[in-house]
């Protein structure tokens, strides 16, 4: 029920934000389209804790703030390597352990790896992620496990 | 010129520089995986800076809300699509060039 309410709220916010027309006719179209999408998502059985991770709401902002700093740092690193050319890179391709207990934890971890330029999650399995990294520094930093620990912290 | 306009101009210039750097990286790096890292610059910080600059210009309006939605969707779909691309390349049997093979 909480998940249905959350989907409805998100859809309504997106519709209102993108519309900009608030007369009766268009608002009723909005209500009808939201109801239609709700019906379809329920039929698809995708309204649950995975599509609407409400239990993470309070912890996510702090994690994303930390991740954003990482994204800025790794962007600068990749920009420097792009200008210095292929001689400045030394790509690595290795398995990185993914100790997260839940699917959504692994997805957040893999997405975070992808969001930071310089590391790319190629294959996600049950207990590891196959990662391509632009430099050995990037791979070493990932293997030091700080990001992984922080994602595990989200799960608790 | 107002302060926020100046700040917006600086952000736009920095964002454009990041997009240019991403393009240069895509052209210069050797294989599909390393090129995807360069493309990653454009769809994370590059897009962030340009959208932030536009948000400053938009002020408090519906446009601001739309720009925030664009940023949120971009930050969710970007890593998902690059994972799909990397996995597709891997499944198609594209072997990444690693440190040693590059030095040959």
Interface residues (C-beta under 8 A of the other chain):
Chain A: X14 X17 X18 X20 X71 X72 X75 X78 X79 X81 X82 X83 X85 X86 X89 X90 X91 X92 X93 X110 X111 X112 X113 X114 X115 X116 X117 X118 X119 X120 X121 X122 X123 X124 X130 X132 X134 X136
Chain B: X18 X21 X22 X24 X25 X28 X29 X30 X31 X33 X34 X36 X37 X38 X40 X41 X44 X45 X62 X65 X66 X69 X75 X76 X78 X79 X80 X82 X83 X86 X87 X89 X90 X96 X97 X98 X99 X102
